[in-house]
Amino acid sequence: MGKLLIIAAAVSAVSFATPALADSDSPGEAGVQIGKCIVKADRSAAISMLKSLPLTGDEVDWSSVPMGNAAECRTAENTEVTVSALRDGIAEELFKRDFVEYGVQPQRAIVDLAKFDLPVEKDTMGAEDPTKTLFLTADCVARSNPNDTERLIKSDPGSGQEMKVFQLLGPWLSACQGTSKMAYGRTELRSAIVQAAYHVSQRYWAGDMTYAGPAFRPEGVRP
């Protein structure tokens, strides 16, 4: 089945050196590995984590995380994983299981798709809150460039392929941020975009949104 999300695409020439992506950040491979394990061991616990974990932050406070049947997924190697990396790993594994491809009908029953909130309401734009700006940017990028969003999901965190995808996403990152030029690390930016991809897909197929195009029309994006 062809992709059904109809997205706006044309972006004016913008430098790839977007302020949205900071130069240094630790890879999120540990987050992807533990996220995959958690989703496989206890899907309900994984979804609960997306609902209860902070949207961003440093190391996960495991004392406040209900692991359910996924307790064995936490090991000495991944115990210091960051919140962004863990959220990325969970959202990525759920996406690969539930949608397979970005923009096509889900492989799982729509009523069984994961539901979690992200701060992507239009009225939050301009609030100058770093977390809101991050997720508004991610939501806009995921809607506006589905092909490279899917490539990001399928790339390994911290890999050269991931960096190439970020270079491809550069114009959209700059355009979607508009005048809010905040810098984010690769792990947190990847995490936000992956979560936004699932969030958009779930809402679209559940009928909660009738148009999956850009969240807003930032400078440089033409309908």
FENTAMO-V18498 format. One record per backbone hydrogen bond with DSSP energy under -0.5 kcal/mol. NH is the residue of the N-H (numbers start at 1). CO is the residue of the C=O. Records with the same first field share a line. If there is no record, write none. Layout:
NH->CO + CO
This chain:
4->103
5->103
6->4
7->5
12->220
18->16
21->18
22->20 + 184
32->28
33->29
34->30
35->31
36->32
37->33
38->34
39->35
40->36
41->37
42->38
46->42
47->43
48->44
49->45
50->46
51->47
52->48
53->49
60->81
62->60
64->61
65->62
66->64
67->65
70->67
71->68
73->70
74->71
75->73
79->75
81->78
83->58
84->57
86->82
87->83
88->84
89->85
90->86
91->87
92->88
93->89
94->90
95->91
96->92
97->93
98->94
99->95
100->95
101->99
103->101
104->101
107->98
108->98
112->109
113->110
116->114
120->118
124->121
125->122
127->124
130->128
133->129
134->130
135->131
136->132
137->133
138->134
139->135
140->136
141->137
142->138
143->139
144->140
145->141
149->145
150->146
151->147
152->148
153->149
154->150
155->151 + 152
159->156
163->159
164->160
165->161
166->162
167->163
168->164
169->165
170->166 + 167
173->169
174->170
175->171
176->172
177->173
178->174
180->177
181->179
182->180
184->20
189->185
190->186
191->187
192->188
193->189
194->190
195->191
196->192
197->193
198->194
199->195
200->196
201->197
202->198
203->199
204->200
205->201
206->202
207->204
208->203
209->203
218->216
221->218
222->10 + 220
